[in-house]
């Protein structure tokens, strides 16, 4: 696989556990890596690492360029896979032109960016001015690394973020985001005698990034599961014993299940309704969800369930709460402006069902409006609902010098124009722009698909293209 220097570094990266908020092993590795090269290496109080490399001879007068990626990764695996993200190395394999992992996320988001920085730092045959390589922590669960970045920690004039997912595209703007959580409080109550207990589930959905993939018509496991439960509730006396559906707030949910009880006379009704809904959803998502699978299994009779009045109201609320695209951009027809993702529904100890959602928008006022709509929906359903402070978007700089250099470089190398785009996802550039308002930034990266899911894969030939582009940009700054 070429470029060998980058893939060798990526192999090292994937041996090191790096779950979000638990990046200590990766921080130690990067500190040792910088020191082993004899390069100035420092770490701020948040845990971000910066390694500096002097210019090659004759280029000392060039402006300093910051290369930036995040060191953490989304940790998702298939239910039938035994894997410990805190200790195990990611197991990769080649599938045609794609690099994948065995039953887990690959970690190319953003391990391939880290690998490119490492390759630049250890090289002795690349032309460049002064370089600072910034490795931030905890991008995936709140961008807290970028948020905690100390003023003056980096000094560069230009920044190249290596966290984009489509080769041939240069991103110059991103959406801001907010997370909204709702809590339904309930008491346990006894299930009446003569009730049948079953576990209903859905799996095999595509999943994907809750921002970048929100307009790609993928199914949301939470919405489909609630849709089925609503149909049963409208037919008979449904009781919810347990519900565990969805995963991370920034991933479109791929699978989920609920443990339910109904009067014994309606045992067959469960199967009939599921067969009908399965056929309907298979048709509705025929182009995007070929591996959708519904399951229904009988379980040992349960003794208690959620308080019925609360569970009924919770289902009605989840049924109507917005999920998906909310508004398209006023300026760019193809750009999603505002969206919301119903990410997870989890019954917890202590009589609480926690529901997590995430809202995104490239317009700050609409981001707050969308979060308010979601909170209000939950509050009308009797839940407590709060939104966090979120993170800002990144506004395009129409006079960007690094964009001009990158565009000209791409045309020179590949004899075609790159796409200049905004992304409906959070990038750390938004927080960098708040702390370093004069910083001139772009974001690039190789082609990734299925990020934030075990279907994550990296298109191998695009790594060489991005590597060539990056080195040419550094040469011509």
LINQUI-V934558 format. One line per field, one symbol per residue. psi: psi as a letter, one per 40 degrees, with the letter a starting at -180 (. if undefined). A space follows every 10 residues. Layout:
psi->???
This chain:
psi->hihddddddd dddeehhfih efeddddddd ddddddefih hihiddeihh hihiiihefd eiihhhhhii eiihgiiide hhhheediih hiihgbeihi igeiidedgf dddddddddd deiefhhiah hhhhhiifdd fefddddehi hedieidihh hffiehiehh heiiiiiihh iihhhiiiii hiifihhihh ihieidaahe cdedeefiih dddddddddd dddedaghhh dihhhibide hhhdiiiihi hiideedddd dddddddddd ddddfddege ehhiihhiih hidiiihddd ddddddddde hihahdiiid dhdehhdhii hgdihhhiie fhhhhhihii iehddddddd dddddddddd eeihhiiida iiihhhhefh dddddddddd dddefihihh iihgihiedd dddddgdehh iihiiihiif ieieehihhd dedddddddd ddddde.
